[in-house]
Amino acid sequence: MIGVLGHSVASGARCSRAGCIAPAAWAILWRNPKIHSKDRQKTWLACVEHREYLEEFLSARSFPLRVVRFDELEQPS
C-alpha cells in the first residue's frame, strides 16, 4: 500500500526533517493561509525526536496545523 508522500506503509515512512531517516511516528497536517486555500493541506511526517522541532517551525509562522499519530493517518485508497 502506498501511504503519505508516496512512502510505502509496508517499508515504513520516514521523518520529514532534513537528513533524518528515522521512522515516522507523527503526521503534522498544515497549510500556509497566504498561499493555500482552506481545502489544501500539506503533510510532514515526524519521528519522536523531531516532532516538536517541526511543530514549532510551523507554529512560529502562524500556520494552522494539526498533529496526529502516523498510524491514525488516513491512507489514500
Contacts in CASP RR format, 6 or more apart in sequence:
PFRMAT RR
TARGET T0000
AUTHOR 0000-0000-0000
METHOD contacts of the structure
MODEL  1
MIGVLGHSVASGARCSRAGCIAPAAWAILWRNPKIHSKDRQKTWLACVEH
REYLEEFLSARSFPLRVVRFDELEQPS
1 8 0 8 1.000
1 9 0 8 1.000
1 10 0 8 1.000
1 75 0 8 1.000
2 8 0 8 1.000
2 9 0 8 1.000
2 76 0 8 1.000
3 9 0 8 1.000
3 13 0 8 1.000
3 75 0 8 1.000
3 76 0 8 1.000
4 13 0 8 1.000
4 24 0 8 1.000
4 27 0 8 1.000
4 43 0 8 1.000
4 45 0 8 1.000
4 70 0 8 1.000
4 73 0 8 1.000
4 75 0 8 1.000
5 13 0 8 1.000
5 16 0 8 1.000
5 43 0 8 1.000
5 45 0 8 1.000
7 13 0 8 1.000
7 14 0 8 1.000
7 24 0 8 1.000
7 45 0 8 1.000
9 75 0 8 1.000
12 23 0 8 1.000
12 24 0 8 1.000
13 23 0 8 1.000
13 24 0 8 1.000
13 45 0 8 1.000
13 70 0 8 1.000
14 20 0 8 1.000
14 21 0 8 1.000
14 22 0 8 1.000
14 23 0 8 1.000
14 24 0 8 1.000
14 45 0 8 1.000
14 47 0 8 1.000
15 21 0 8 1.000
15 22 0 8 1.000
15 23 0 8 1.000
15 24 0 8 1.000
15 45 0 8 1.000
15 46 0 8 1.000
15 47 0 8 1.000
15 49 0 8 1.000
15 50 0 8 1.000
16 24 0 8 1.000
16 44 0 8 1.000
16 45 0 8 1.000
16 46 0 8 1.000
16 50 0 8 1.000
16 54 0 8 1.000
17 46 0 8 1.000
17 47 0 8 1.000
17 50 0 8 1.000
17 53 0 8 1.000
17 54 0 8 1.000
20 47 0 8 1.000
20 49 0 8 1.000
20 50 0 8 1.000
22 47 0 8 1.000
22 48 0 8 1.000
22 49 0 8 1.000
22 50 0 8 1.000
23 47 0 8 1.000
24 45 0 8 1.000
24 46 0 8 1.000
24 47 0 8 1.000
24 70 0 8 1.000
25 46 0 8 1.000
25 47 0 8 1.000
25 48 0 8 1.000
25 51 0 8 1.000
25 69 0 8 1.000
25 70 0 8 1.000
26 45 0 8 1.000
26 46 0 8 1.000
26 47 0 8 1.000
26 48 0 8 1.000
26 51 0 8 1.000
26 67 0 8 1.000
26 68 0 8 1.000
26 69 0 8 1.000
26 70 0 8 1.000
27 43 0 8 1.000
27 44 0 8 1.000
27 45 0 8 1.000
27 46 0 8 1.000
27 67 0 8 1.000
27 68 0 8 1.000
27 69 0 8 1.000
27 70 0 8 1.000
27 73 0 8 1.000
28 43 0 8 1.000
28 44 0 8 1.000
28 45 0 8 1.000
28 46 0 8 1.000
28 51 0 8 1.000
28 54 0 8 1.000
28 55 0 8 1.000
28 58 0 8 1.000
28 65 0 8 1.000
28 66 0 8 1.000
28 67 0 8 1.000
29 41 0 8 1.000
29 42 0 8 1.000
29 43 0 8 1.000
29 65 0 8 1.000
29 66 0 8 1.000
29 67 0 8 1.000
29 68 0 8 1.000
30 41 0 8 1.000
30 42 0 8 1.000
30 43 0 8 1.000
30 44 0 8 1.000
30 58 0 8 1.000
30 63 0 8 1.000
30 64 0 8 1.000
30 65 0 8 1.000
30 66 0 8 1.000
31 38 0 8 1.000
31 40 0 8 1.000
31 41 0 8 1.000
31 42 0 8 1.000
31 63 0 8 1.000
31 64 0 8 1.000
32 42 0 8 1.000
32 61 0 8 1.000
32 63 0 8 1.000
33 63 0 8 1.000
33 64 0 8 1.000
36 42 0 8 1.000
43 73 0 8 1.000
44 54 0 8 1.000
44 58 0 8 1.000
45 70 0 8 1.000
46 53 0 8 1.000
46 54 0 8 1.000
46 55 0 8 1.000
51 67 0 8 1.000
55 65 0 8 1.000
55 67 0 8 1.000
58 65 0 8 1.000
59 65 0 8 1.000
END
